[in-house]
Amino acid sequence: MRDALYGADGFYRSSGAPARHFRTAAHTSPLWAAAMAELARRVDAALGEPAGFCVVDVGAGGGELLGALSGIAPDRWALIGVDVADRPTNLPERVQWSTEPPRGVTGLLVAVEWLDVVPVDVVELAGEGPRLVEVADDGDERLGALASGEDAGWLQQWWALADVGDRAEIGRSRDEAWGGLVERTLSRGVALAVDYAADPVRDVAGTMTGYRDGRQMVPVPDGSCDITAHVLMESCAAGVTEVDGTQLLTQRDALRALGLAGERPSYDGDPQGYVAALSQASAAAELLDPHGLGSFAWLLHARALDLHRLLALS
């Protein structure tokens, strides 16, 4: 998985690759960027509008989020995109670009659909216990060695397999990646991970899959497709220490807390205004759909501020 995604000819080495193959919330409508801007504004205000306030987007892809923020964010905010791909050619000049996250940031750290492409090993329960699934370049699979050590411990704690043939992805690498990113990057402010959430009770066959040209496919590790697996957000949350608050909620609830609403507008006699309001309500409803984008998980951590007050949560 690591070679297929991040090797010399890996899927994510191509600039802007995500937008060509699958659609995320950042591609849905300007309302997504507006919600992120509102979250950043609240963080900024809670910190007292400090000098050097930053919005850092890790796994920035084609720069869609930061490109949109560049037109609405205060000039004093620094906007930093982090990705293994080269800087997108059409990115506004004010957006900085790097292959490595900055350190000691005051502001908002965002990782949207980044954890689901942090490489993981897959296991399948055999008669003698969970065995690693080995895969060839053409996608052929076989069972390998038994999971052991820390991997076995992680499975026992977070994703215990019940029946022979059940599968799981070992999320320990993601716990470490997220914990390390927050520890190194965020000094004061909020860290936010947005992703598909794994459910061990539901996902008995595992969740690893591939995407190419907008279609789901077998996850062949040859660099031609995205390879992704849902994220066990609870274990990632436990991997972050020394924070002043942690919150795990659905995207629907988070966006509503940030002021997004998808109610159908009433007609006030202005045809053009009504059409515009209807279009905005439709875009909001897509982001809030509890069976679609609204079901995504938001994992937030705070340093030096109150998360519940920030999101006005009860």
Number of C-alpha atoms within 10 A of each C-alpha: 21 15 14 23 24 19 13 11 14 19 23 25 19 17 19 20 17 22 17 12 15 15 11 13 20 21 14 15 16 17 19 21 23 19 18 20 23 16 21 23 18 19 25 21 12 17 17 9 15 14 11 12 22 21 27 27 24 24 23 28 26 26 27 19 23 27 19 20 22 20 11 12 19 12 10 12 21 18 22 21 27 22 23 17 21 17 21 16 11 9 17 15 10 15 17 15 22 16 14 11 21 16 13 13 21 24 28 27 27 22 20 22 21 21 27 22 21 21 21 19 17 22 28 25 22 17 10 8 16 26 21 23 19 15 17 11 11 10 13 10 11 11 16 14 12 18 22 14 8 11 17 18 14 17 20 11 10 15 23 19 22 11 12 13 14 17 27 26 25 24 28 20 16 23 23 15 17 21 17 14 19 24 17 14 19 24 18 21 28 31 25 20 22 24 26 21 19 21 16 18 10 9 14 18 14 19 21 19 16 18 19 18 13 12 10 15 14 13 23 21 23 19 22 17 26 27 27 23 25 21 27 25 24 15 18 21 19 11 17 19 14 9 18 15 16 20 13 17 14 20 23 25 18 22 23 16 16 18 12 20 18 17 13 14 14 9 12 8 8 8 10 9 12 16 13 12 17 18 14 19 19 17 18 24 20 18 27 24 15 15 10 13 20 20 19 22 23 22 22 19 25 25 20 15 18 18 21 13 11 17 18 11 10 5
